[in-house]
Amino acid sequence: MERRGFLAASAATVASLALPSVGGAASRQVLKFIPNADLAVLDPVWSTVYVTRNHGYLVFDTLYGQTGPASGSKPTPQMVAGHDVGDDGRTWRLTLRDGLMFHDGESVLAKDCVGSIRRWGGRDALGQTLMQRTDELSAPDDRTIVFRLKRPFPLLPEALGKTGPNMCAMMPSRLAATDPFKPVMEMVGSGPFRFKLDERVPGARYVYERFQEYRPRDDGGGGPEWTSGPKVAHFDRIEWLVIPDPATAAAALQSGEVDGWERPTGDLLPLLSQDPKLKLELIYETGGCMLMRPNHLFPPFDKAAVRRALLPVIDQNEAMIAVIGTDPSLRKVPTGFFPPGSPMASNAGMKVLDGPRDYDLAKRELKAAGYDGAPVALMVPQDYPILKAASEISAEMMKRAGMVVDYQAVDWGTAVQRRASKKPASQGGWNAFCTNFSADELSSPATHLALRGNGGQAWPGWPTSSRLEELRDRWLDATDLTTQKQIAVEIQVQAFEDVPYFPLGTFYNPSAYRAGLTGILHGFPIFWNVRRA
């Protein structure tokens, strides 16, 4: 906490210093932005991290877009002109709109989209479900995509257009043929910006230039919202500048060296809010849910009893103060396995997270579960402030419960690569890490990646729970909200039994921009529609 106070006090002084590593002041044709972390992985199909997803929406387009919560978070046509549904909901015919082109000059064809959907369907939780329910996926001509389903799946447009990881990015068929469990390195999309691989400086800078051949869709006067509507690029060039140190990032923003900062730390928000040249906007308007993910493949977290034993020491309030600061309006606790206030949220099983924390109880239950004092390898990204804060609090919680914590300081890029390893910690694997999801993605069992219990196909951590999978299937087949809510209660009760992850709370982290920018869209950092006043 003392270091945070020092950063807040010193930021104004640092702002007056030259920042040669950042570069000159931003021009009208160039937008400079500080992302939340280094872009260690480029492939938005392979990776679930948000910095890769945000990069993906610059480079790639999707068949459907998504409106924001105010408009019901509905899917809308994006690359498709429209679709027809027949055979009692078992046949979908999607028609591509005219003029779609990849960055390499080739036209976007239906076969490219079919290959892209198949690859995404091997990675994404909802994509896996869609492909399991698909008898045939084909491209009978250059503009038509046909799904023939085993049974109706009305969430098809939502699946293809959802904003959460993994992104259903359309890419040329030659790239879509890549094994879904291997990242694509060549960035050829059909989105509004091209990725400048030749200007990439890992850990420092990533550059995008406007794709002159991109044709925004014409929505008959309807405006853009989240990822729906026309994607009009007003900047010729977007530069992402990775600045891990919060004080340096604040200084660059205050001095005009950069135009925006995705996630200012909580201790610096009061300072930034007092600067008339800046504005704070809650781009992630639904908030973020922080969690600690255990590795279910190896001891000690391979035992559900060990995972349950930690619940009495999970202090969500302490975790959220560390993540976003003391302002109570920027956090919501307690948070269960569905975000507070979302349609599927309930009080089922929440008693274990309420009230005073019971460290003695946790110690007794850990001993009874057979925990033998083996070190727990916790990956802690040093260059990702909110995850570093959550990780340090999680380490303290485990220590209070009597666990031995092996605090492994890494950079975020290493953590992303390493968490995909299914090796034991002694061979380069891991036992736990902290991360966050946008709350809108955890609001539905359909898109709640961390609640899957499908073992080796699940998101890293790989929990196995046939009961969670059965309940998810029932929820997907439910046709009314009342039934869905009832099933969601059962899902949460089961999740507190299986503990696929430890909920750490919900937080709201405003982004900071120069006051002269207009047209900033919400959902996550989006770079079309933005312009200088």
ZAMARGU-4260 file (C-alpha; in steps of 0.2 Angstrom, whole numbers, plus 5000, padded with zeros to 4 digits):
<rodrens>
0) 5000/5000/5000 | 5014/5012/5003 | 5021/5010/4986 | 5003/5014/4979 | 5003/5030/4989
5) 5020/5035/4983 | 5015/5032/4965 | 4999/5043/4967 | 5010/5057/4974 | 5023/5056/4962
10) 5013/5054/4946 | 5011/5073/4944 | 5030/5076/4945 | 5034/5062/4933 | 5021/5069/4921
15) 5033/5084/4918 | 5047/5074/4913 | 5052/5069/4895 | 5046/5051/4890 | 5057/5046/4876
20) 5052/5028/4876 | 5034/5033/4873 | 5038/5045/4858 | 5031/5062/4853 | 5014/5069/4856
25) 4999/5060/4847 | 4994/5067/4830 | 4976/5069/4823 | 4980/5053/4812 | 4988/5043/4825
30) 4980/5036/4841 | 4991/5030/4855 | 4985/5018/4868 | 4991/5009/4883 | 4983/4991/4884
35) 4981/4982/4900 | 4995/4970/4897 | 5008/4965/4884 | 5001/4957/4868 | 5011/4940/4871
40) 4999/4930/4860 | 4992/4936/4843 | 4979/4923/4840 | 4961/4927/4847 | 4955/4910/4843
45) 4968/4901/4853 | 4969/4913/4868 | 4956/4918/4880 | 4966/4934/4887 | 4957/4950/4884
50) 4972/4960/4877 | 4972/4947/4863 | 4953/4948/4861 | 4954/4967/4859 | 4968/4965/4847
55) 4958/4953/4837 | 4943/4965/4835 | 4955/4977/4826 | 4962/4964/4814 | 4947/4952/4811
60) 4929/4953/4808 | 4915/4942/4814 | 4899/4935/4806 | 4888/4943/4819 | 4891/4958/4831
65) 4883/4961/4848 | 4874/4976/4856 | 4877/4982/4874 | 4867/4978/4889 | 4856/4993/4887
70) 4850/4985/4870 | 4848/4968/4877 | 4865/4961/4872 | 4858/4955/4856 | 4867/4947/4841
75) 4866/4958/4825 | 4872/4954/4807 | 4890/4960/4804 | 4899/4951/4790 | 4882/4942/4786
80) 4869/4951/4776 | 4856/4940/4785 | 4851/4922/4788 | 4836/4911/4785 | 4830/4897/4797
85) 4821/4882/4791 | 4817/4864/4795 | 4810/4868/4812 | 4825/4877/4817 | 4838/4863/4812
90) 4844/4872/4796 | 4852/4889/4796 | 4857/4898/4779 | 4869/4913/4782 | 4872/4924/4767
95) 4888/4935/4767 | 4887/4953/4762 | 4896/4959/4746 | 4913/4967/4746 | 4921/4958/4760
100) 4940/4957/4758 | 4955/4950/4767 | 4970/4961/4771 | 4980/4951/4758 | 4968/4956/4744
105) 4958/4940/4743 | 4939/4940/4744 | 4931/4933/4759 | 4922/4917/4754 | 4910/4906/4763
110) 4923/4892/4763 | 4935/4903/4773 | 4921/4906/4786 | 4917/4887/4787 | 4935/4884/4791
115) 4936/4898/4803 | 4920/4892/4812 | 4927/4874/4814 | 4944/4880/4821 | 4935/4891/4834
120) 4923/4877/4838 | 4938/4867/4844 | 4943/4880/4856 | 4928/4890/4863 | 4916/4883/4876
125) 4900/4888/4867 | 4908/4884/4850 | 4911/4866/4856 | 4893/4865/4860 | 4887/4871/4844
130) 4898/4859/4834 | 4892/4845/4845 | 4875/4849/4839 | 4879/4851/4821 | 4877/4837/4808
135) 4884/4846/4794 | 4893/4863/4791 | 4896/4868/4773 | 4898/4881/4760 | 4887/4877/4745
140) 4893/4893/4736 | 4905/4908/4739 | 4892/4918/4749 | 4882/4904/4758 | 4886/4896/4775
145) 4874/4881/4779 | 4872/4873/4797 | 4862/4857/4797 | 4859/4854/4816 | 4854/4838/4825
150) 4842/4848/4835 | 4837/4867/4836 | 4850/4878/4843 | 4843/4896/4844 | 4859/4903/4852
155) 4868/4901/4835 | 4870/4919/4831 | 4875/4923/4849 | 4888/4910/4848 | 4896/4916/4832
160) 4895/4935/4838 | 4899/4934/4857 | 4912/4946/4862 | 4920/4935/4875 | 4935/4924/4872
165) 4938/4914/4862 | 4933/4926/4847 | 4925/4918/4832 | 4937/4927/4820 | 4935/4925/4801
170) 4952/4921/4793 | 4958/4914/4776 | 4955/4895/4775 | 4974/4892/4774 | 4976/4899/4791
175) 4959/4892/4798 | 4967/4875/4794 | 4979/4877/4808 | 4977/4865/4823 | 4965/4875/4835
180) 4978/4870/4849 | 4992/4879/4840 | 4992/4898/4838 | 4991/4906/4821 | 5006/4918/4819
185) 5001/4926/4803 | 4988/4940/4806 | 4977/4941/4790 | 4959/4946/4794 | 4946/4957/4786
190) 4943/4969/4800 | 4945/4988/4799 | 4964/4988/4803 | 4979/4978/4797 | 4992/4972/4810
195) 5010/4978/4806 | 5020/4963/4811 | 5035/4972/4804 | 5033/4985/4817 | 5030/4974/4832
200) 5041/4976/4847 | 5037/4962/4859 | 5034/4970/4877 | 5034/4988/4870 | 5024/4992/4854
205) 5011/4985/4843 | 5005/4995/4827 | 4989/4994/4817 | 4985/5004/4801 | 4968/5007/4793
210) 4963/4995/4780 | 4958/5005/4765 | 4947/4992/4757 | 4936/4988/4773 | 4918/4992/4769
215) 4908/4996/4785 | 4890/4988/4785 | 4876/5000/4781 | 4863/4999/4795 | 4851/5011/4787
220) 4856/5025/4799 | 4858/5014/4815 | 4874/5018/4825 | 4888/5007/4831 | 4886/4999/4849
225) 4898/4987/4856 | 4903/4976/4841 | 4887/4979/4831 | 4884/4992/4818 | 4896/5001/4806
230) 4914/5000/4810 | 4921/5016/4803 | 4940/5019/4806 | 4944/5038/4808 | 4963/5035/4812
235) 4976/5030/4800 | 4986/5022/4813 | 4984/5014/4830 | 4999/5012/4842 | 4998/5001/4857
240) 5012/5006/4869 | 5015/4994/4884 | 5019/5003/4900 | 5018/4992/4915 | 5023/5005/4928
245) 5007/5014/4933 | 5015/5031/4937 | 5024/5031/4920 | 5007/5027/4911 | 4998/5041/4921
250) 5012/5053/4917 | 5011/5049/4898 | 4992/5051/4898 | 4993/5068/4907 | 5006/5075/4896
255) 4997/5070/4880 | 5010/5057/4875 | 4996/5045/4874 | 4978/5046/4871 | 4971/5032/4882
260) 4975/5020/4896 | 4964/5004/4897 | 4965/5001/4916 | 4972/5014/4927 | 4976/5008/4945
265) 4963/5012/4958 | 4975/5023/4968 | 4978/5034/4953 | 4960/5037/4948 | 4957/5052/4960
270) 4972/5060/4952 | 4967/5057/4934 | 4949/5062/4938 | 4955/5080/4944 | 4964/5083/4927
275) 4952/5094/4915 | 4962/5087/4900 | 4956/5069/4904 | 4940/5060/4906 | 4936/5043/4914
280) 4924/5031/4906 | 4918/5014/4912 | 4921/5005/4895 | 4919/4988/4904 | 4902/4994/4909
285) 4896/4977/4916 | 4912/4976/4928 | 4924/4963/4930 | 4924/4947/4940 | 4941/4942/4948
290) 4944/4924/4952 | 4958/4912/4957 | 4959/4896/4946 | 4966/4880/4953 | 4974/4866/4943
295) 4962/4851/4945 | 4975/4839/4937 | 4987/4839/4951 | 4989/4839/4970 | 4983/4848/4981
300) 4969/4855/4970 | 4964/4838/4962 | 4954/4835/4977 | 4937/4844/4979 | 4938/4843/4998
305) 4955/4853/4997 | 4946/4866/4986 | 4931/4868/4997 | 4943/4869/5013 | 4949/4886/5006
310) 4932/4894/5004 | 4931/4900/5023 | 4946/4911/5020 | 4941/4919/5004 | 4939/4937/5008
315) 4932/4946/4993 | 4931/4963/5001 | 4950/4962/5005 | 4953/4956/4987 | 4943/4970/4979
320) 4951/4984/4989 | 4968/4978/4983 | 4962/4977/4965 | 4953/4994/4963 | 4955/5004/4979
325) 4944/5009/4994 | 4930/5017/4984 | 4915/5006/4988 | 4906/5011/4972 | 4920/5002/4962
330) 4916/4985/4970 | 4902/4972/4973 | 4904/4958/4986 | 4899/4945/4989 | 4900/4938/4971
335) 4895/4920/4968 | 4897/4910/4952 | 4886/4923/4942 | 4889/4941/4944 | 4878/4951/4956
340) 4863/4958/4948 | 4863/4947/4933 | 4848/4937/4929 | 4856/4920/4934 | 4863/4927/4951
345) 4856/4919/4967 | 4860/4917/4986 | 4862/4898/4984 | 4877/4892/4993 | 4883/4910/4997
350) 4884/4908/5016 | 4901/4901/5014 | 4907/4918/5008 | 4898/4928/5020 | 4902/4934/5037
355) 4919/4933/5046 | 4933/4922/5039 | 4937/4906/5048 | 4955/4902/5047 | 4955/4888/5060
360) 4941/4880/5051 | 4950/4880/5035 | 4966/4873/5043 | 4956/4859/5050 | 4947/4855/5034
365) 4963/4855/5024 | 4971/4843/5036 | 4956/4832/5035 | 4956/4833/5016 | 4974/4826/5016
370) 4984/4842/5012 | 5002/4837/5016 | 5011/4854/5016 | 5017/4853/4998 | 5020/4870/4990
375) 5007/4878/4979 | 5015/4886/4964 | 5005/4902/4961 | 5010/4912/4945 | 5010/4930/4949
380) 5011/4942/4934 | 5022/4957/4939 | 5017/4968/4924 | 4998/4967/4926 | 4994/4977/4941
385) 4976/4971/4945 | 4981/4953/4943 | 4997/4956/4954 | 4986/4963/4968 | 4973/4949/4967
390) 4987/4936/4967 | 4996/4943/4982 | 4980/4943/4992 | 4976/4926/4986 | 4993/4920/4992
395) 4990/4928/5009 | 4973/4919/5010 | 4981/4902/5006 | 4995/4905/5019 | 4982/4909/5033
400) 4974/4893/5029 | 4990/4884/5032 | 4996/4881/5014 | 5014/4883/5009 | 5014/4895/4994
405) 5027/4895/4981 | 5026/4913/4974 | 5032/4913/4956 | 5035/4930/4949 | 5032/4930/4930
410) 5028/4942/4917 | 5010/4941/4909 | 5016/4934/4893 | 5024/4919/4902 | 5009/4916/4913
415) 4998/4915/4897 | 5009/4903/4889 | 5013/4893/4904 | 4995/4891/4910 | 4991/4880/4895
420) 5004/4867/4901 | 4996/4851/4908 | 5013/4846/4916 | 5015/4846/4935 | 5022/4862/4943
425) 5039/4853/4946 | 5040/4851/4927 | 5035/4869/4922 | 5017/4868/4926 | 5007/4877/4939
430) 4995/4875/4953 | 4985/4892/4953 | 4984/4909/4945 | 4972/4924/4946 | 4963/4932/4932
435) 4947/4941/4928 | 4932/4940/4916 | 4920/4953/4910 | 4905/4951/4920 | 4893/4950/4905
440) 4903/4934/4900 | 4900/4925/4916 | 4881/4930/4917 | 4876/4915/4906 | 4880/4897/4908
445) 4882/4897/4889 | 4897/4908/4889 | 4903/4905/4907 | 4920/4898/4902 | 4927/4895/4919
450) 4911/4885/4924 | 4914/4871/4911 | 4917/4854/4919 | 4923/4845/4903 | 4940/4840/4908
455) 4954/4841/4896 | 4943/4852/4884 | 4940/4864/4898 | 4948/4881/4900 | 4966/4879/4909
460) 4963/4871/4926 | 4953/4857/4917 | 4940/4853/4930 | 4929/4838/4927 | 4911/4838/4933
465) 4898/4828/4924 | 4885/4836/4935 | 4890/4854/4929 | 4890/4848/4911 | 4873/4840/4913
470) 4865/4856/4921 | 4873/4867/4907 | 4865/4856/4894 | 4848/4857/4903 | 4850/4876/4904
475) 4854/4877/4885 | 4838/4867/4881 | 4827/4877/4893 | 4815/4889/4883 | 4809/4901/4897
480) 4818/4912/4909 | 4810/4905/4925 | 4817/4887/4921 | 4834/4894/4917 | 4835/4903/4933
485) 4830/4887/4943 | 4844/4878/4934 | 4856/4892/4937 | 4853/4889/4956 | 4857/4871/4954
490) 4873/4876/4945 | 4879/4887/4958 | 4875/4874/4972 | 4885/4862/4962 | 4899/4874/4959
495) 4901/4877/4978 | 4903/4858/4979 | 4915/4856/4965 | 4924/4873/4966 | 4930/4875/4948
500) 4937/4891/4954 | 4937/4903/4969 | 4927/4919/4966 | 4936/4934/4972 | 4923/4948/4969
505) 4917/4960/4956 | 4926/4977/4952 | 4923/4992/4941 | 4939/4999/4933 | 4936/5015/4923
510) 4947/5018/4908 | 4955/5035/4905 | 4956/5045/4889 | 4961/5063/4883 | 4946/5074/4884
515) 4947/5078/4865 | 4942/5061/4860 | 4924/5057/4855 | 4914/5042/4849 | 4922/5030/4862
520) 4912/5014/4862 | 4909/5003/4877 | 4911/4985/4880 | 4930/4984/4879 | 4943/4995/4870
525) 4936/4998/4853 | 4945/5008/4840 | 4933/5011/4826 | 4921/5026/4828 | 4933/5036/4839
530) 4939/5053/4833 | 4947/5069/4839 | 4935/5083/4842
</rodrens>
